[in-house]
Amino acid sequence: MQNLAAEVVIVGGGPAGLTAAIALAGAGIATALIAPPAPTVDNRTTALLAGSVTALDTLGIWERCRAEAAPLRVLRIVDDTARLLRAPEVRFEASEIGLAAFGHNIENRFLLAALAARARELPALTLIEDAAEAVVVENGKVTVRREAGAPLTARLAIGADGRHSRCRMAAGIATQGWSYPQIALTFNLRIGRQHKDTSTEFHTEDGPFTLVPLPGLRASLVFVANPADAPRLTALPDQELAAEIERRSHSILGKVTVEPGRGVFPLQVETARSFGARRIALIGEAAHVIPPIGAQGLNLGLRDAATLGELIAAGRRMGRDIGANDLTARYDRMRRADIMSRTLAVDFLNQSLLSDFLPLQAARGLGLFLMRRIAALRRATMREGIMPLASQPRLMRGEAL
């Protein structure tokens, strides 16, 4: 069976993989994306920060799903612990740093539909609905063997195939990380009061309890809880679960109705020791897994895709081997500071909620107190959260590759 050839092959059809494929094909680079059919039901949501929205807009994607997204104009943090040292409530307003919104919250099904529609328009992009069976690097090329059909051969493979990445294993890249004594429950809700484009994060002894706006009288919830409570919470009938959510949210959104579809997953951190090697580069959860706290996960993955696309496009213009070790090594260097700083920030916040160590609780409280009182610090924190200094790829600045 004759191999199909492309310049770049992408394994994985989630938002990060599709974004990378669209960026590369839009720059005229022959790209193939292989992934099984998308799940028919996906009730998850994603809070896209402003830089990610700009990138999607630059690629012609955002216009297709903008109407299904809710702006995040205010972020509110409330200390809902019963501890001795409690932090003051802090509000972050996008208008304070000259933005209409920090970003937008959107259901994944609408985002994926917009990405897929744009991908189908690009003549340089071949979409293959199949599963990768194996990834093999040899003789200056990388080959992706499929469960059905001809293998795919390219100069570079991009692993966007999640936390159990075949691409990462083929590159011989190990991971390091840790788990938390927590689980995350995710729901979409009907609500009785306007959310006013405000995301509210309650800090509890078990972790954050975060309500994020969706269009209309709807919101998404990320409910971080103790695993011992998981069986009881997941078994609650919708009406009793709604009452539990109303109680924990102090009824700030009025009467709550739980929509069909519940997600449950453990919290962990896992980071690849290298983000690229042996003609394979890793993006998204193939490269890093962090808890769903502070809207960092997918936004990191989109910055991966934008950075890697920029390097590939520049290398190709200069006639270089786009799968060579110098490109993957440079990609690793460019992404490491951003990924590690976000991972450590999320870990510090989470550990400060779980820990009974008073100095750690005091540090969290002092940090929030200073951000509430010192406008310059608050603005600097907001800017860094939206567009980190360690990573400002062209797409996030509204510039094509």
C-alpha positions as CSV (number, residue, x, y, z in Angstrom):
1,M,0.0,0.0,0.0
2,Q,1.5,3.3,-1.1
3,N,2.1,6.0,1.6
4,L,0.3,9.3,1.4
5,A,2.7,12.2,1.8
6,A,2.4,15.6,3.4
7,E,4.9,18.2,4.8
8,V,3.3,17.9,8.2
9,V,1.0,15.3,9.7
10,I,-1.1,16.1,12.8
11,V,-2.4,13.3,15.0
12,G,-5.5,14.4,17.0
13,G,-8.6,16.4,16.1
14,G,-9.3,18.4,19.2
15,P,-9.2,22.3,19.2
16,A,-5.4,22.5,19.5
17,G,-4.8,20.0,16.6
18,L,-7.4,21.6,14.4
19,T,-6.0,25.1,15.1
20,A,-2.5,24.0,14.2
21,A,-3.8,22.3,11.0
22,I,-5.7,25.4,9.9
23,A,-2.8,27.7,10.6
24,L,-0.3,25.6,8.6
25,A,-2.6,24.9,5.7
26,G,-3.6,28.5,5.6
27,A,0.1,29.3,5.1
28,G,0.2,27.0,2.1
29,I,1.9,24.1,3.9
30,A,0.7,20.7,2.8
31,T,-0.8,19.3,6.0
32,A,-2.7,16.1,6.9
33,L,-4.8,15.7,10.0
34,I,-5.7,12.2,11.2
35,A,-8.3,11.7,14.0
36,P,-11.3,9.4,14.7
37,P,-14.7,11.0,14.2
38,A,-15.5,13.5,16.9
39,P,-17.9,12.4,19.7
40,T,-21.5,13.2,19.0
41,V,-22.1,14.5,22.5
42,D,-19.7,16.9,24.2
43,N,-21.1,19.0,27.0
44,R,-17.8,20.6,28.0
45,T,-17.1,24.3,27.7
46,T,-13.9,26.3,27.2
47,A,-13.1,29.8,28.5
48,L,-11.0,31.3,25.6
49,L,-8.8,34.1,26.7
50,A,-8.5,37.2,24.5
51,G,-5.3,36.1,22.8
52,S,-6.9,32.8,21.8
53,V,-10.0,34.7,20.5
54,T,-7.6,36.9,18.4
55,A,-5.9,33.9,17.0
56,L,-9.2,32.2,16.1
57,D,-10.4,35.4,14.5
58,T,-7.2,35.8,12.5
59,L,-7.6,32.2,11.1
60,G,-11.2,32.9,10.1
61,I,-12.8,30.7,12.8
62,W,-14.2,33.0,15.4
63,E,-16.8,34.6,13.0
64,R,-18.4,31.1,12.8
65,C,-19.0,30.6,16.5
66,R,-19.0,34.1,18.0
67,A,-22.7,34.1,18.5
68,E,-22.5,31.0,20.7
69,A,-20.0,32.5,23.1
70,A,-20.5,34.6,26.2
71,P,-18.1,37.5,27.0
72,L,-16.2,37.4,30.3
73,R,-16.0,41.0,31.4
74,V,-15.6,40.6,35.1
75,L,-13.8,37.9,37.1
76,R,-14.7,37.8,40.8
77,I,-12.8,35.8,43.4
78,V,-14.6,35.0,46.7
79,D,-13.0,33.3,49.7
80,D,-15.6,30.9,50.8
81,T,-13.5,29.0,53.3
82,A,-14.1,28.9,57.1
83,R,-10.5,29.3,57.9
84,L,-8.9,31.8,60.3
85,L,-7.0,33.6,57.5
86,R,-9.4,34.6,54.8
87,A,-8.8,36.6,51.7
88,P,-10.8,39.7,50.7
89,E,-13.1,39.5,47.7
90,V,-11.4,40.7,44.5
91,R,-12.9,41.9,41.2
92,F,-11.0,42.1,38.0
93,E,-12.6,44.1,35.3
94,A,-11.5,43.9,31.7
95,S,-12.3,47.6,31.1
96,E,-9.5,48.5,33.5
97,I,-6.9,47.3,31.0
98,G,-8.7,48.6,28.0
99,L,-10.4,45.3,26.9
100,A,-14.0,44.7,26.2
101,A,-13.7,41.3,27.7
102,F,-11.0,39.0,29.1
103,G,-12.2,36.3,26.7
104,H,-15.3,34.3,25.9
105,N,-16.8,31.1,27.3
106,I,-18.1,28.7,24.6
107,E,-19.4,25.1,24.5
108,N,-16.8,22.8,22.9
109,R,-19.3,21.5,20.3
110,F,-19.7,25.0,18.8
111,L,-16.0,25.6,18.8
112,L,-15.2,22.3,17.2
113,A,-17.9,22.8,14.5
114,A,-16.4,26.1,13.6
115,L,-12.9,24.7,13.4
116,A,-14.1,21.7,11.3
117,A,-16.0,24.0,8.9
118,R,-12.9,26.2,8.4
119,A,-10.6,23.2,8.0
120,R,-12.8,21.8,5.2
121,E,-12.3,24.9,3.1
122,L,-8.5,24.7,2.9
123,P,-7.1,23.0,-0.2
124,A,-3.7,22.4,1.5
125,L,-5.3,20.4,4.3
126,T,-6.3,16.7,4.1
127,L,-8.7,15.5,6.8
128,I,-8.7,11.8,7.5
129,E,-11.2,10.2,9.8
130,D,-9.2,7.3,11.2
131,A,-7.2,6.4,14.3
132,A,-3.5,6.3,14.4
133,E,-2.2,2.8,15.1
134,A,1.5,3.6,15.3
135,V,4.0,6.4,14.8
136,V,7.4,5.5,13.4
137,V,10.5,7.7,12.9
138,E,13.1,6.5,10.4
139,N,15.3,7.7,7.5
140,G,14.6,11.4,8.0
141,K,10.8,11.1,8.0
142,V,8.0,10.2,10.3
143,T,5.2,7.8,9.3
144,V,1.8,7.5,10.9
145,R,0.2,4.1,10.4
146,R,-3.5,4.0,10.4
147,E,-6.1,1.5,11.5
148,A,-7.5,1.6,8.0
149,G,-6.0,2.9,4.8
150,A,-2.6,4.0,3.7
151,P,0.1,5.3,6.1
152,L,0.9,9.0,6.2
153,T,4.5,10.2,5.8
154,A,5.8,13.6,6.6
155,R,8.9,15.6,7.7
156,L,7.2,16.4,11.0
157,A,4.5,14.9,13.1
158,I,2.5,17.1,15.5
159,G,1.2,15.1,18.5
160,A,-2.2,16.6,19.5
161,D,-3.4,13.2,20.7
162,G,-3.9,13.8,24.3
163,R,-2.5,12.7,27.6
164,H,-1.9,9.1,26.4
165,S,-0.1,10.4,23.3
166,R,1.2,7.8,20.8
167,C,3.4,10.5,19.3
168,R,5.0,11.3,22.6
169,M,5.8,7.6,23.1
170,A,7.2,7.3,19.6
171,A,9.5,10.2,20.3
172,G,10.7,8.5,23.5
173,I,9.7,11.5,25.7
174,A,8.9,10.8,29.3
175,T,6.6,12.8,31.5
176,Q,6.7,14.0,35.1
177,G,3.9,15.2,37.3
178,W,1.7,14.6,40.3
179,S,-1.9,14.0,41.3
180,Y,-4.2,16.0,43.7
181,P,-6.6,14.6,46.2
182,Q,-9.4,16.2,44.2
183,I,-11.9,15.5,41.4
184,A,-13.5,18.0,39.1
185,L,-17.2,17.8,38.3
186,T,-18.5,19.8,35.3
187,F,-22.0,20.8,34.5
188,N,-24.0,23.3,32.3
189,L,-26.7,25.1,34.1
190,R,-29.9,27.0,33.5
191,I,-30.0,30.0,35.8
192,G,-32.6,32.3,37.2
193,R,-30.7,35.6,37.3
194,Q,-28.5,37.4,34.8
195,H,-24.8,36.6,35.2
196,K,-23.9,40.1,33.9
197,D,-20.9,38.6,32.0
198,T,-19.3,37.9,35.4
199,S,-17.4,34.7,36.2
200,T,-17.4,34.0,40.0
201,E,-14.8,31.7,41.6
202,F,-15.5,30.6,45.1
203,H,-12.4,29.4,46.9
204,T,-13.3,26.5,49.3
205,E,-11.2,24.1,51.4
206,D,-11.7,21.4,48.6
207,G,-10.7,23.7,45.7
208,P,-12.4,26.2,43.4
209,F,-16.1,26.3,42.7
210,T,-16.3,28.3,39.5
211,L,-19.4,29.6,37.7
212,V,-18.7,30.9,34.1
213,P,-21.2,32.7,31.9
214,L,-22.8,31.1,28.8
215,P,-25.1,33.0,26.4
216,G,-28.5,33.8,27.8
217,L,-29.6,32.6,31.2
218,R,-27.0,29.8,31.3
219,A,-23.7,29.1,32.9
220,S,-21.0,26.4,33.1
221,L,-19.7,25.1,36.4
222,V,-16.4,23.6,37.3
223,F,-16.9,22.1,40.8
224,V,-13.6,20.9,42.4
225,A,-14.4,18.5,45.2
226,N,-13.0,15.9,47.6
227,P,-13.0,12.4,46.0
228,A,-14.8,11.1,49.0
229,D,-17.8,13.3,48.1
230,A,-17.8,12.3,44.4
231,P,-20.0,9.2,44.7
232,R,-22.7,11.1,46.6
233,L,-22.5,14.2,44.3
234,T,-22.6,12.3,41.1
235,A,-25.5,10.1,42.3
236,L,-27.7,13.0,43.2
237,P,-30.9,13.4,41.1
238,D,-30.9,16.6,39.1
239,Q,-33.2,18.5,41.5
240,E,-31.1,17.7,44.6
241,L,-27.9,18.5,42.7
242,A,-29.3,21.8,41.7
243,A,-30.2,22.6,45.3
244,E,-26.6,21.7,46.3
245,I,-25.2,24.0,43.7
246,E,-27.5,26.8,44.7
247,R,-26.3,26.4,48.3
248,R,-22.6,26.4,47.5
249,S,-23.0,29.4,45.2
250,H,-25.1,31.3,47.8
251,S,-27.8,31.6,45.1
252,I,-26.0,34.4,43.3
253,L,-27.5,33.1,40.0
254,G,-30.9,32.4,41.4
255,K,-32.7,29.1,40.8
256,V,-30.5,26.6,39.1
257,T,-31.5,23.8,36.7
258,V,-28.9,21.2,35.8
259,E,-28.7,20.4,32.1
260,P,-28.1,16.8,30.8
261,G,-24.5,15.7,30.7
262,R,-22.1,15.5,33.7
263,G,-18.3,15.3,33.5
264,V,-16.1,13.8,36.2
265,F,-12.3,13.6,36.1
266,P,-9.4,13.5,38.6
267,L,-7.1,16.5,39.0
268,Q,-3.4,16.0,38.0
269,V,-0.4,17.7,36.5
270,E,1.6,16.0,33.8
271,T,4.3,17.7,31.8
272,A,6.5,16.2,29.0
273,R,10.2,16.4,29.7
274,S,10.6,17.7,26.2
275,F,8.0,19.2,23.9
276,G,9.7,18.0,20.8
277,A,12.2,15.4,19.6
278,R,12.9,13.0,16.7
279,R,10.7,14.8,14.1
280,I,7.8,15.0,16.6
281,A,6.4,18.1,18.3
282,L,3.8,18.0,21.1
283,I,0.9,20.4,21.6
284,G,-2.0,20.5,24.0
285,E,-2.5,17.7,26.5
286,A,0.1,15.6,24.7
287,A,2.6,18.1,26.1
288,H,1.0,19.3,29.4
289,V,-2.0,18.5,31.6
290,I,-3.0,20.9,34.3
291,P,-6.2,21.2,36.4
292,P,-9.1,23.2,35.0
293,I,-8.3,26.2,37.2
294,G,-7.9,29.7,35.9
295,A,-8.8,28.8,32.2
296,Q,-5.2,27.8,31.4
297,G,-5.4,24.3,29.8
298,L,-6.7,24.9,26.2
299,N,-5.3,28.4,26.0
300,L,-1.9,26.9,26.6
301,G,-2.6,24.4,23.8
302,L,-3.6,27.1,21.4
303,R,-0.4,29.0,22.2
304,D,1.5,25.8,21.5
305,A,-0.2,25.5,18.1
306,A,0.4,29.2,17.2
307,T,4.1,29.1,18.3
308,L,4.8,25.8,16.4
309,G,3.0,27.0,13.3
310,E,5.1,30.2,13.3
311,L,8.3,28.3,13.5
312,I,7.3,25.8,10.8
313,A,6.2,28.6,8.4
314,A,9.4,30.5,9.0
315,G,11.6,27.4,8.5
316,R,9.9,26.5,5.3
317,R,10.3,30.0,3.9
318,M,14.0,29.7,4.6
319,G,14.2,26.3,2.9
320,R,15.1,24.5,6.1
321,D,14.1,20.9,7.2
322,I,11.0,21.6,9.2
323,G,11.4,18.4,11.1
324,A,15.0,18.9,12.1
325,N,16.2,18.8,15.7
326,D,16.9,22.5,15.8
327,L,13.3,23.4,15.1
328,T,11.8,21.0,17.7
329,A,14.5,22.1,20.3
330,R,13.7,25.8,19.6
331,Y,10.0,25.0,20.0
332,D,10.7,23.4,23.4
333,R,12.7,26.4,24.6
334,M,10.0,28.9,23.4
335,R,7.1,27.1,25.2
336,R,8.8,26.0,28.4
337,A,8.6,29.2,30.4
338,D,5.0,29.8,29.6
339,I,3.9,26.3,30.4
340,M,5.9,26.0,33.6
341,S,4.9,29.3,35.0
342,R,1.2,28.6,34.4
343,T,1.6,25.1,36.0
344,L,3.3,26.5,39.1
345,A,0.7,29.3,39.5
346,V,-2.2,26.9,39.3
347,D,-0.4,24.5,41.7
348,F,0.3,27.3,44.2
349,L,-3.3,28.5,44.2
350,N,-4.7,24.9,44.5
351,Q,-2.2,23.9,47.3
352,S,-3.0,27.1,49.2
353,L,-6.7,26.1,49.3
354,L,-6.0,22.5,50.4
355,S,-3.3,23.2,52.9
356,D,-3.8,23.9,56.6
357,F,-0.3,25.5,56.7
358,L,-1.0,29.0,57.9
359,P,1.9,30.8,56.1
360,L,0.7,29.4,52.8
361,Q,-2.9,30.6,53.5
362,A,-1.5,33.9,54.5
363,A,0.5,34.2,51.3
364,R,-2.7,33.6,49.2
365,G,-4.7,36.1,51.2
366,L,-1.9,38.8,51.1
367,G,-1.6,38.4,47.3
368,L,-5.3,38.9,46.8
369,F,-5.4,41.8,49.3
370,L,-2.6,43.6,47.4
371,M,-4.3,43.1,44.1
372,R,-7.5,44.5,45.5
373,R,-5.7,47.6,46.9
374,I,-2.9,48.3,44.4
375,A,-4.4,49.1,40.9
376,A,-1.0,48.8,39.1
377,L,-0.4,45.3,40.5
378,R,-4.0,44.3,39.6
379,R,-3.6,45.6,36.0
380,A,-0.2,43.9,35.6
381,T,-1.7,40.6,36.9
382,M,-4.6,40.9,34.4
383,R,-2.4,41.6,31.5
384,E,-0.1,38.7,32.3
385,G,-3.1,36.4,32.7
386,I,-4.5,37.3,29.3
387,M,-1.2,37.6,27.3
388,P,1.8,36.3,29.1
389,L,5.1,38.0,28.4
390,A,6.7,34.6,27.9
391,S,4.6,33.8,24.9
392,Q,3.1,36.2,22.4
393,P,3.1,34.3,19.1
394,R,2.0,36.2,15.9
395,L,-1.5,34.7,15.7
396,M,-2.3,35.9,19.3
397,R,-1.3,39.4,18.1
398,G,-3.6,39.2,15.1
399,E,-0.8,38.6,12.5
400,A,-0.8,35.8,10.0
401,L,2.0,33.2,9.9
